[in-house]
Amino acid sequence: MLEIKNYSSFILNDISFKLEENENLIILGQNGAGKSTLAKVLSNLINNNQVFLDNEDISSIDDLKRAKFINYIPPGLTIFDEYITLKEFLELSFVSTVDNQKVSNIISLLKMEKLKDKFCKSFSSGEKQLVLLASAIIHDAKITIFDELTANLDINRLKDVYDIFKSDLLNQKIIITHNLDLAYALKFKILFLKDGKIEFFGSNEEFFENSNLEKFYNKSIQKVNNHLVVNL
Ligand SMILES: Nc1ncnc2c1ncn2[C@@H]1O[C@H](COP(=O)(O)OP(=O)(O)OP(=O)(O)O)[C@@H](O)[C@H]1O
């Protein structure tokens, strides 16, 4: 169980919520609402004493154990080594012993065989996001937080990632996204942030009722015959 209690800062305002074991969450909200900041608080990249994993303050857990518990995947891949290949990068993603078979399996799962021995620095933005996903699967944390993982993916890749999110390949997931079709299709619980405050925390079904869509997105999106329609 993951819990945050009364967290406030100059960006976030009195944040409290609880996620049960293996309950997945989607975090929505406008640009600058505080989604990435909340993710960094939850993973203790922004140090605090208000986040608890199974009632244990995560700031008191040693770094290695915390890395196994919660993994924050940033929106972009930062590569410090110009000459690191995909295969080498993934080998570094293991928290403990490297399993080369697992690396090969993930590379074929994500259809990245052609990139295996190429330098990550040369990858396109979508490919870099797939590297981040592959790394998260290998890392295999109890909770993985994805910050805009799908922003640069084509529709086929988006479907692949959707299938992975729906599968048991990863444990508990927290997904920050601006893609409402993805959020709607995943059916995970929703947290909506506005100006650093939680405006909604509840079921996917309730969030995507037309009355809530109007409240949170004005008239720019509507549900018609169970499909989301954007009005630009
Ligand atoms: N280190 C910082 N110092 C000062 N202000 C910051 C810092 N980090 C974030 N902010 C501000 O806090 C607000 C929330 O930022 P955050 O990145 O959490 O938003 P977000 O909801 O993830 O936005 P987006 O959807 O655009 O990625 C923004 O106005 C941002 O400028």
Residues whose N, C-alpha, C, O or C-beta is under 5 A from the ligand:
A	BS01	LIG	I11 G29 Q30 N31 G32 A33 G34 K35 S36 T37
